[in-house]
Amino acid sequence: MTNRILIIAHTPLASALRDCAMHVYPECAKDVIALDVKPAAQPEETLSHALEAAGAALNNGLLVLTDIFGATPANVAQKLVIGSNAKLIAGVNLPMLFRSVCYRHESLDALVARALTGGTQGVMQVAITAPQNQNRRNHDQNNYDYQQ
């Protein structure tokens, strides 16, 4: 069984994340769904669209990813998953989505763990190092010979 993934986020984030996933994993097109929430969208209308987008996956295994906990997309997603075979994670990022796509065949609980790991390990401070691939002339001791 393959879990489906529904991204509910502020417009255009959901579609943009899905497009990135399709660029790398085009074979998962039927398993990844995006629902962009427009600024003026009413929560009831958004929930209706989410129910339609999720379809049978609500009972067969659905991972719902949303952007900001407490915002309209997340609030709608919370209502969507109540009483269903679905799990919800807020704070979606691209590493989380990629990990979710790769492991969508695992159990829903295992998929949640994989998604959380991918999301957290994908956020890191990158150290700034000296410029690479620039040759410095060691024989010249001129103090004005600086690396650019």
Number of C-alpha atoms within 10 A of each C-alpha: 9 16 23 26 26 25 28 28 27 20 15 13 20 22 18 14 20 22 16 14 20 16 11 10 14 11 10 16 15 9 15 24 19 24 23 20 23 14 9 6 12 12 15 10 12 20 19 12 15 24 18 10 15 24 12 12 20 22 13 15 23 27 27 27 28 28 20 17 14 11 14 23 28 23 15 23 29 20 13 20 19 12 9 14 14 25 21 18 20 21 15 23 19 16 19 23 24 21 20 28 24 14 18 26 15 15 13 21 13 13 22 23 13 20 27 20 15 19 20 14 11 14 11 7 6 6 6 6 6 8 8 6 6 9 7 11 11 7 6 9 8 9 6 7 10 8 10 6
